[in-house]
Amino acid sequence: TEHNLINDLNFKSDNFFTKKGFVNSFDILFKNISRESRNSDKYSDKFTNRNFMTANYLASLPLKKDGSNYYRNLSPKLSLKYSPFDNQNISNFDRKINSTNIFSNNRLGLTDSLEGGQSITMGFDYELFKNDNRKIFSSSLGQIFSDTNDSKLPKSSKMQNKSSDIVGNISYTPNNVLEFNYDFSADNNLDTMNYNYLETKLNINNFVTSFEFLEENNEIGSDSYFSKDIKYKFNQFNQIKYNTRRNRKTDLTEYYNLIYEYKNDCLVAAIEYNKNYYEDRDVKPNEEIFFKLTITPFTSINSPNLNKWK
C-alpha cells in the first residue's frame, strides 16, 4: 500500500518590460509531499514529509524585421533557475529535454519531486512569416548549463553533466501541400546526435501521407523506427487509413493497420484490421479485426476482437 499527499503552490508573474525591450517573468513552484507506505518496492516503510521549491526567472528580447514579402521574428532567451533543495535520486526516470519544455520551471515533469540546484538555460526562437501571417519556417535552440555535475538527474535527459545536450526544433511549411518537422538532441561538442525525430506530411487533394523517422542513441534510449501513414478522404464523412511501422534495430515490421472510418458531429464508426508482429522471428504474427463505435462526447464501444493466428 502507498499513500501520497501532494500539495503544490505555484506563482506565475505577469510579463514586465524594460525600456530596452526585454520581456521578463518569474515562476515559483513550492511542493510539499507526505508519504506513507507498507511493503512497497519504491518507498520505505515509514512516514516521510519533504518540501521542494524552485524559482525560474525568464528573460527574452523579441526582435522583428519587416520585408517586402516576409517578416522575421527573433527572440534570444535566458532562464535562471534556482532551488535550495537537493535532487532525489531520479536517475532511472525516463525524461527527455526538448525545445518545448527546456525553459519551463518543472521541465522534467515531476509530480513528487523537483529539480534541485542552480542552472542557466540559453537559447533562441526564430520565425519567418509571409505578410499574410502564414508561418513558413521556424527554429528553436536551447542548452542548460549547471555549476556542478549531478548523477541523480535522469540519464535520458542528458542533464547529469554541467552542460546538457543542445536540443532544437526545425519546422518548414512552404505551402499547403508539404509540412516538415525535425526535433534533435546533440552532444555539446556537436559530434554525436543522440536523438533524431523527423516527420513529413504531404497533402495532395484527398490524399494525406505522413512519414516518421525516430532514432535514439546512448543514454536517451535505443528505439529506432520508420513509419508511414496513408489516408484517403472520400468526402467529409468517410475515409480509409493505412499505417505501418518498421523497427530499424531488428529490421522487422512491427504492425500493419487498415481502418475504414465514418465520422460526423456526434458519431465515429470504424472497422479496423490489425496485424501485429513480434521481435522474435520465430513467433507467428497476430491478426485481428474489430468494429469500433464512438458516441461523442459520451463513450466508446468496441466489438470483441476476431483473432486469427497463422
Phi, psi and chi 1 to 4 in degrees:
 res  aa     phi    psi   chi1   chi2   chi3   chi4
   1 THR       -  142.4   58.2      -      -      -
   2 GLU  -137.0  128.8  -62.5  173.2   -7.3      -
   3 HIS  -121.1  125.1  -57.1  -87.5      -      -
   4 ASN  -128.7  131.6  -63.9  -78.7      -      -
   5 LEU  -122.3  114.4  178.3   62.6      -      -
   6 ILE  -119.3  123.7  -58.7  173.9      -      -
   7 ASN  -116.0  125.5  -63.7  -68.2      -      -
   8 ASP  -113.5  135.8  -71.6  -13.9      -      -
   9 LEU  -125.2  114.6  177.2   62.8      -      -
  10 ASN  -123.0  124.9 -165.7    2.7      -      -
  11 PHE  -116.1  127.1  173.4   79.0      -      -
  12 LYS  -124.2  125.5  -66.4 -176.4  178.0 -178.8
  13 SER   -80.5  161.0   74.5      -      -      -
  14 ASP   -72.5  159.7  -67.4  -28.1      -      -
  15 ASN   -67.4  138.5  -69.9  -26.5      -      -
  16 PHE  -128.8  148.5   52.2   96.8      -      -
  17 PHE  -119.5  145.6  -54.0   85.6      -      -
  18 THR   -99.5  167.5   67.5      -      -      -
  19 LYS   -65.9  -23.1  -65.7 -178.8  179.4  179.7
  20 LYS   -83.4   -3.9  -61.8  -66.4 -175.4  179.6
  21 GLY    99.3    5.1      -      -      -      -
  22 PHE   -73.4  139.4  -75.6   90.8      -      -
  23 VAL  -105.4  123.9 -179.0      -      -      -
  24 ASN  -124.9  150.9  -53.7  -85.7      -      -
  25 SER  -159.8  160.1   64.0      -      -      -
  26 PHE  -140.3  153.7   61.8   88.8      -      -
  27 ASP  -136.3  125.5 -176.3   -7.4      -      -
  28 ILE  -120.2  126.9  -60.2  174.9      -      -
  29 LEU  -122.5  122.4  175.7   58.2      -      -
  30 PHE  -114.2  133.1  175.6   79.7      -      -
  31 LYS  -131.5  126.2 -170.6 -178.7  -72.5  -75.1
  32 ASN  -115.4  128.8  172.4  -98.2      -      -
  33 ILE  -128.0  120.7  -58.5  166.5      -      -
  34 SER  -111.0  134.1  -60.9      -      -      -
  35 ARG  -142.2  138.8  179.0  179.8  -66.3  119.7
  36 GLU  -140.8  135.5 -174.7  178.6   20.0      -
  37 SER  -149.1  160.0   61.5      -      -      -
  38 ARG  -139.2  134.3  -71.4 -175.2  177.8   88.0
  39 ASN    55.5   37.3  -58.4  -39.1      -      -
  40 SER   -95.4  139.0  171.6      -      -      -
  41 ASP   -78.1  -14.8  -64.3  -28.4      -      -
  42 LYS  -104.4  -34.7 -171.9  175.9 -179.7 -179.4
  43 TYR  -122.4  159.6  -54.0  116.0      -      -
  44 SER   -77.3  159.7   61.5      -      -      -
  45 ASP   -87.0   56.7  -70.7  -10.6      -      -
  46 LYS  -155.8  159.3   62.8  178.9 -178.1  179.2
  47 PHE   -74.8  133.6  176.2   81.5      -      -
  48 THR  -132.4  150.3   59.1      -      -      -
  49 ASN  -139.6  123.8 -177.9  -86.2      -      -
  50 ARG  -133.9  151.1  -66.6 -160.2   61.2  178.7
  51 ASN  -118.0  143.8  -64.3  -46.3      -      -
  52 PHE  -135.7  147.5  -61.3   93.1      -      -
  53 MET  -149.7  138.3 -168.3  -86.7  -70.7      -
  54 THR  -142.4  143.6 -179.3      -      -      -
  55 ALA  -125.0  138.5      -      -      -      -
  56 ASN  -132.1  122.0 -173.6   33.9      -      -
  57 TYR  -109.0  123.8  179.0   85.0      -      -
  58 LEU  -118.7  129.7  179.8   62.5      -      -
  59 ALA  -129.3  139.7      -      -      -      -
  60 SER  -142.8  159.3   62.7      -      -      -
  61 LEU  -127.3   89.7 -179.8   61.9      -      -
  62 PRO   -68.0  127.7  -15.6   29.8      -      -
  63 LEU  -124.1  146.3  -55.2  170.1      -      -
  64 LYS  -138.1  138.3 -177.9  178.4 -179.8 -179.4
  65 LYS  -128.6  123.0 -176.9  177.4 -178.7  179.6
  66 ASP   -94.1  142.9  -69.3  -38.2      -      -
  67 GLY  -129.6 -178.6      -      -      -      -
  68 SER   -69.7  -35.5   56.9      -      -      -
  69 ASN  -118.4  -18.9  -62.1  -44.5      -      -
  70 TYR  -135.9  160.9  -57.1   91.2      -      -
  71 TYR  -136.1  152.5   67.4   89.0      -      -
  72 ARG  -125.1  141.6  -59.0  163.7  178.4   83.6
  73 ASN  -118.0  133.6  -64.9  -28.2      -      -
  74 LEU  -133.4  126.6  175.9   63.5      -      -
  75 SER  -131.1   92.5  -63.1      -      -      -
  76 PRO   -63.9  141.9  -18.3   30.9      -      -
  77 LYS  -133.1  147.2  -63.4 -166.2  -68.2 -173.9
  78 LEU  -139.1  132.0  173.7   69.2      -      -
  79 SER  -125.4  129.8  170.4      -      -      -
  80 LEU  -110.9  119.3  -54.2  176.0      -      -
  81 LYS  -122.1  133.4 -168.4  177.3 -178.4   67.6
  82 TYR  -142.8  137.7  172.4   73.4      -      -
  83 SER  -140.5  130.9  173.3      -      -      -
  84 PRO   -79.0   -4.4   28.9  -33.5      -      -
  85 PHE  -104.3  151.1  -60.4   94.8      -      -
  86 ASP   -79.6  160.1  -67.6  -28.5      -      -
  87 ASN   -72.0  146.1  -73.0  -52.8      -      -
  88 GLN   -74.1  164.1  -72.6 -175.2  -55.8      -
  89 ASN   -78.6   99.2 -171.0   -2.6      -      -
  90 ILE  -120.1   29.6   54.2  174.8      -      -
  91 SER   -63.8  -25.1   58.3      -      -      -
  92 ASN   -93.1    0.8  -67.2  -35.6      -      -
  93 PHE   -69.6  144.4  -78.8   31.5      -      -
  94 ASP   -90.2   95.5 -175.9   14.4      -      -
  95 ARG  -133.7  138.7  -64.1  -68.7 -171.6  -86.0
  96 LYS  -126.0  142.0  -66.8 -179.9  177.1   64.2
  97 ILE   -99.2  133.0  -63.6  -61.7      -      -
  98 ASN  -139.4 -178.9   52.8   51.0      -      -
  99 SER   -68.5  -16.5   59.4      -      -      -
 100 THR   -82.1  -39.2  -57.3      -      -      -
 101 ASN  -107.1   -4.8   62.0   20.3      -      -
 102 ILE   -63.5  -27.8 -169.2  170.4      -      -
 103 PHE   -97.5    0.3  -74.2   96.2      -      -
 104 SER   -81.7  160.3   63.1      -      -      -
 105 ASN   -69.5  -47.8 -158.2   -0.3      -      -
 106 ASN  -104.6   66.2 -170.9    8.6      -      -
 107 ARG   -71.0  -17.1   54.3 -169.3  166.1 -160.6
 108 LEU   -89.0   -3.2  -67.0  175.7      -      -
 109 GLY    61.8   44.4      -      -      -      -
 110 LEU   -90.9  139.2  -57.9  172.9      -      -
 111 THR   -99.6  -34.7   57.8      -      -      -
 112 ASP  -117.9   25.1   56.4   -1.8      -      -
 113 SER  -166.2  173.7  178.5      -      -      -
 114 LEU  -142.7  157.0  -74.8  175.4      -      -
 115 GLU   -67.7  128.1  176.5 -172.4  -17.8      -
 116 GLY   -97.5  178.0      -      -      -      -
 117 GLY    80.2 -162.1      -      -      -      -
 118 GLN  -135.5  147.8   51.4 -163.7    9.3      -
 119 SER  -157.8  161.8   63.1      -      -      -
 120 ILE  -122.3  132.0  -62.7  175.4      -      -
 121 THR  -117.0  129.9  -54.3      -      -      -
 122 MET  -125.9  146.5  -58.2  175.8   64.6      -
 123 GLY   178.9 -166.9      -      -      -      -
 124 PHE  -158.2  160.6   69.0   85.9      -      -
 125 ASP  -122.3  137.6  -65.5  -31.4      -      -
 126 TYR  -131.5  137.1  173.6   80.1      -      -
 127 GLU  -138.9  142.7  -63.9  173.5  -39.8      -
 128 LEU  -123.1  123.5  173.8   65.1      -      -
 129 PHE  -121.7  147.9  -68.8   86.3      -      -
 130 LYS   -77.7  165.0  -67.0 -165.4   71.8  173.2
 131 ASN   -68.9  -10.3  -76.8  -20.5      -      -
 132 ASP   -89.8   14.4   59.2    1.3      -      -
 133 ASN    71.2   15.8  -66.5  -35.2      -      -
 134 ARG   -86.4  125.3 -174.1  170.1   64.5   87.3
 135 LYS   -76.4  127.6 -174.8 -173.9  -66.9 -173.9
 136 ILE   -98.9  -43.4  -57.3  -64.3      -      -
 137 PHE  -147.6  144.3  177.5   84.4      -      -
 138 SER  -150.2  151.9   66.6      -      -      -
 139 SER  -151.1  149.1   64.1      -      -      -
 140 SER  -137.7  149.0  -60.1      -      -      -
 141 LEU  -147.0  143.0 -157.6   69.2      -      -
 142 GLY  -159.8  153.3      -      -      -      -
 143 GLN  -151.4  146.0 -173.0  176.1   16.3      -
 144 ILE  -105.5  135.1  -56.0  168.4      -      -
 145 PHE  -122.7  123.1  -59.5   92.9      -      -
 146 SER  -114.4  161.5  -56.2      -      -      -
 147 ASP   -83.6  -19.5   56.7  -21.2      -      -
 148 THR  -140.1  159.8   59.4      -      -      -
 149 ASN   -75.1  148.0  -63.8  -31.7      -      -
 150 ASP  -141.5  101.3 -166.1  -20.2      -      -
 151 SER   -75.6   -6.9   60.0      -      -      -
 152 LYS   -82.7  -14.5  -64.5 -179.6 -179.6  179.6
 153 LEU   -75.8  157.2  -70.8  171.4      -      -
 154 PRO   -58.2  133.3  -24.9   34.5      -      -
 155 LYS   -62.4  -39.2  -64.8  178.4 -178.4  178.0
 156 SER   -68.7  -15.6   58.4      -      -      -
 157 SER   -81.9  -15.0   69.5      -      -      -
 158 LYS    58.0   35.9  -62.0  -57.4  -62.9  -73.6
 159 MET  -109.3    6.7  -67.4  173.1   55.9      -
 160 GLN   -73.4  -24.2  -66.9 -170.9  -20.9      -
 161 ASN   -91.3  169.5  -62.9  -34.5      -      -
 162 LYS   -62.1  -32.6  -67.8 -177.2  179.1 -179.3
 163 SER  -116.4  123.8  -60.6      -      -      -
 164 SER   -78.9  178.8   74.2      -      -      -
 165 ASP   -63.3  156.1  -88.7   13.1      -      -
 166 ILE   -87.5  117.5  -60.1  172.8      -      -
 167 VAL  -111.3  149.6  -61.2      -      -      -
 168 GLY  -163.2  174.5      -      -      -      -
 169 ASN  -145.2  141.0  167.9  -91.7      -      -
 170 ILE  -129.6  127.9  -62.9  173.2      -      -
 171 SER  -128.9  133.7  179.2      -      -      -
 172 TYR  -137.2  121.8  178.7   53.9      -      -
 173 THR  -131.7   85.0  -48.9      -      -      -
 174 PRO   -71.7  -25.2   26.2  -33.8      -      -
 175 ASN  -157.7 -169.9   47.3   48.8      -      -
 176 ASN   -81.9   -1.9  -64.6  -33.8      -      -
 177 VAL   -97.1  -41.7  174.5      -      -      -
 178 LEU  -115.3  138.9  177.6   63.6      -      -
 179 GLU  -138.7  132.8 -178.5  179.1  -18.1      -
 180 PHE  -130.4  131.1  172.4   87.8      -      -
 181 ASN  -139.4  133.2 -172.7   66.8      -      -
 182 TYR  -138.7  123.1  174.8   53.1      -      -
 183 ASP  -112.2  141.8  -68.4  -57.7      -      -
 184 PHE  -148.3  160.5   63.9   89.8      -      -
 185 SER  -142.6  125.5  176.4      -      -      -
 186 ALA  -129.9  148.3      -      -      -      -
 187 ASP   -56.1  153.9  -81.0  -16.7      -      -
 188 ASN   -64.8  -15.9   49.7   40.8      -      -
 189 ASN   -94.5    2.4   51.8   13.0      -      -
 190 LEU    63.0   22.4  -64.6  177.9      -      -
 191 ASP  -100.1   -8.3   63.7   -9.8      -      -
 192 THR  -136.5  129.1  -57.2      -      -      -
 193 MET   -94.7  115.2  -59.8  -62.1  -66.3      -
 194 ASN   -92.3  -19.0  -65.9  -48.4      -      -
 195 TYR  -148.7  129.7 -180.0   84.6      -      -
 196 ASN  -136.2  124.1  -68.4  -74.7      -      -
 197 TYR  -133.4  119.5  175.5   75.3      -      -
 198 LEU  -122.6  129.8  175.6   64.4      -      -
 199 GLU  -131.3  130.4 -179.5 -177.4   19.3      -
 200 THR  -129.0  134.9  -57.5      -      -      -
 201 LYS  -125.2  136.4  -67.2 -177.6  179.3  179.6
 202 LEU  -121.9  129.7  -67.8  170.9      -      -
 203 ASN  -127.0  100.0 -168.5  -20.6      -      -
 204 ILE  -121.8  113.2  -58.3  175.4      -      -
 205 ASN    53.7 -118.4  -63.6  -33.8      -      -
 206 ASN   -94.4   -0.3  -67.3  -23.4      -      -
 207 PHE   -94.0  131.5  -83.4  101.2      -      -
 208 VAL  -125.3  117.6  179.8      -      -      -
 209 THR  -123.1  134.1  -54.7      -      -      -
 210 SER  -133.1  147.5   64.1      -      -      -
 211 PHE  -127.9  140.6  -58.1   92.7      -      -
 212 GLU  -129.0  138.5  -68.5 -176.2    7.5      -
 213 PHE  -132.1  128.4  169.0   78.1      -      -
 214 LEU  -129.2  135.9  173.3   70.8      -      -
 215 GLU  -143.0  122.2 -176.1  179.4   48.9      -
 216 GLU  -116.1  138.7  -63.0  176.3  -19.2      -
 217 ASN  -135.0  160.0  -63.8  -56.6      -      -
 218 ASN    57.4 -136.3  -58.3  -42.9      -      -
 219 GLU   -69.2  -22.1  -66.6   86.8   -9.1      -
 220 ILE   -66.4  -35.7  -73.7 -175.6      -      -
 221 GLY   158.7 -171.1      -      -      -      -
 222 SER  -134.3    9.1   58.7      -      -      -
 223 ASP   -73.1  145.3  -72.2  -18.9      -      -
 224 SER  -157.8  122.4 -178.6      -      -      -
 225 TYR  -152.8  164.2   66.0   78.0      -      -
 226 PHE  -130.2  128.0  175.6   79.5      -      -
 227 SER  -131.4  156.2   68.8      -      -      -
 228 LYS  -140.1  148.0   58.0 -176.7  175.9 -178.8
 229 ASP  -135.6  123.7 -172.7  -69.2      -      -
 230 ILE  -119.8  129.4  -58.6  172.8      -      -
 231 LYS  -133.5  135.5  178.8  168.2   60.0  177.0
 232 TYR  -123.9  125.7  178.9   77.0      -      -
 233 LYS   -98.9  113.8  -64.2 -178.3  178.2  179.9
 234 PHE   -69.0  -40.9  -62.8   98.8      -      -
 235 ASN  -160.8 -166.5   49.3   49.7      -      -
 236 GLN   -71.1  -11.9   60.7  176.8  -25.7      -
 237 PHE  -108.6  -30.2  -57.3  111.5      -      -
 238 ASN  -117.0  137.6  -62.4  -84.8      -      -
 239 GLN  -153.9  158.6   63.8 -179.8   11.3      -
 240 ILE  -127.4  138.9 -172.7  169.0      -      -
 241 LYS  -129.8  145.1  -63.7 -173.1  -69.3 -174.9
 242 TYR  -136.3  130.0  168.1   79.0      -      -
 243 ASN  -142.6  151.3   51.2   66.4      -      -
 244 THR  -150.4  158.3 -177.7      -      -      -
 245 ARG  -142.5  137.6 -168.7  167.5   84.1  175.8
 246 ARG  -118.6  127.7 -172.4  168.2 -173.6   83.8
 247 ASN   -79.3  120.0 -169.2  -47.8      -      -
 248 ARG   -80.7  -18.9  -63.2 -178.5   65.0 -108.6
 249 LYS   -73.8  -43.2  -65.4  -73.0 -174.1 -179.6
 250 THR   -97.2   -9.0   60.7      -      -      -
 251 ASP    57.8   41.7 -163.0   26.7      -      -
 252 LEU  -128.9  146.8  -67.6  172.5      -      -
 253 THR   -77.1  131.7  -60.6      -      -      -
 254 GLU   -87.0  -40.2  -65.3 -178.5   -7.8      -
 255 TYR  -163.2  160.7   61.3   80.4      -      -
 256 TYR  -126.1  135.0  -67.7  105.3      -      -
 257 ASN  -129.3  133.6  -67.2  -27.2      -      -
 258 LEU  -127.4  122.7 -177.8   61.9      -      -
 259 ILE  -132.8  127.6  -56.0  167.7      -      -
 260 TYR  -105.4  132.8  168.0   76.8      -      -
 261 GLU  -135.5  134.6 -175.3  178.2   86.6      -
 262 TYR  -114.4  131.9  170.1   82.2      -      -
 263 LYS  -142.3  131.8 -177.4  177.6 -178.3 -179.4
 264 ASN  -132.5 -161.8   58.2   28.7      -      -
 265 ASP   -65.7  -29.6  -67.0  -22.1      -      -
 266 CYS  -126.9    1.8   60.4      -      -      -
 267 LEU  -144.7  138.0  176.0   71.2      -      -
 268 VAL  -129.6  119.4  179.0      -      -      -
 269 ALA  -120.3  133.2      -      -      -      -
 270 ALA  -143.0  145.2      -      -      -      -
 271 ILE  -113.1  121.8  -60.6  175.9      -      -
 272 GLU  -119.6  134.8  -60.7 -171.8   15.3      -
 273 TYR  -117.2  122.1  166.0   77.4      -      -
 274 ASN  -122.1  136.5  -59.1  -33.8      -      -
 275 LYS  -127.8  111.3 -172.8  171.4 -175.7  178.6
 276 ASN  -105.9  136.2  -61.5  -48.2      -      -
 277 TYR  -108.3  173.7  -65.8   83.4      -      -
 278 TYR  -125.3  160.9  -63.5   84.1      -      -
 279 GLU   -68.6  -27.4  -67.0 -174.3    1.7      -
 280 ASP   -82.1  122.5 -170.3  -17.3      -      -
 281 ARG   -65.1  -23.8  -65.1  177.3 -175.9  -89.2
 282 ASP   -82.1  -14.5  -62.5  -31.3      -      -
 283 VAL   -87.3  130.7  179.2      -      -      -
 284 LYS   -75.4  150.6  -64.0  179.7 -179.7  179.5
 285 PRO   -72.0  159.3   25.5  -33.7      -      -
 286 ASN  -111.3  129.6  178.2   31.7      -      -
 287 GLU  -115.0  142.6  -66.5 -179.3  -84.5      -
 288 GLU  -151.1  150.0   57.3 -174.6   16.4      -
 289 ILE  -136.2  135.4 -175.7  170.5      -      -
 290 PHE  -150.8  162.0   60.8   91.8      -      -
 291 PHE  -107.2  132.8  174.6   74.0      -      -
 292 LYS  -123.3  130.8 -177.4  176.1 -179.2  179.9
 293 LEU  -126.5  123.8  179.7   65.3      -      -
 294 THR  -121.1  122.1  -57.1      -      -      -
 295 ILE  -104.1  108.5  -57.3  173.9      -      -
 296 THR   -88.1  141.0   56.0      -      -      -
 297 PRO   -99.2   34.2   35.3  -31.7      -      -
 298 PHE   -94.8  -63.9  -60.1  107.1      -      -
 299 THR  -156.4  174.4 -172.4      -      -      -
 300 SER  -132.7  137.9  178.0      -      -      -
 301 ILE  -125.9  129.6  -58.4  171.9      -      -
 302 ASN  -114.2  140.4  -68.8  -15.9      -      -
 303 SER   -76.1  161.6   71.1      -      -      -
 304 PRO   -60.3  140.9  -21.3   32.2      -      -
 305 ASN   -70.0  139.8  -65.9  -18.2      -      -
 306 LEU   -99.7   98.8  -59.0  177.3      -      -
 307 ASN   -88.2  146.5  -65.8  -42.8      -      -
 308 LYS  -141.2  123.3  178.5 -178.7  178.2 -177.7
 309 TRP  -105.9  130.9  -69.4   85.1      -      -
 310 LYS   -97.1      -  -75.7 -170.8  175.0 -179.4
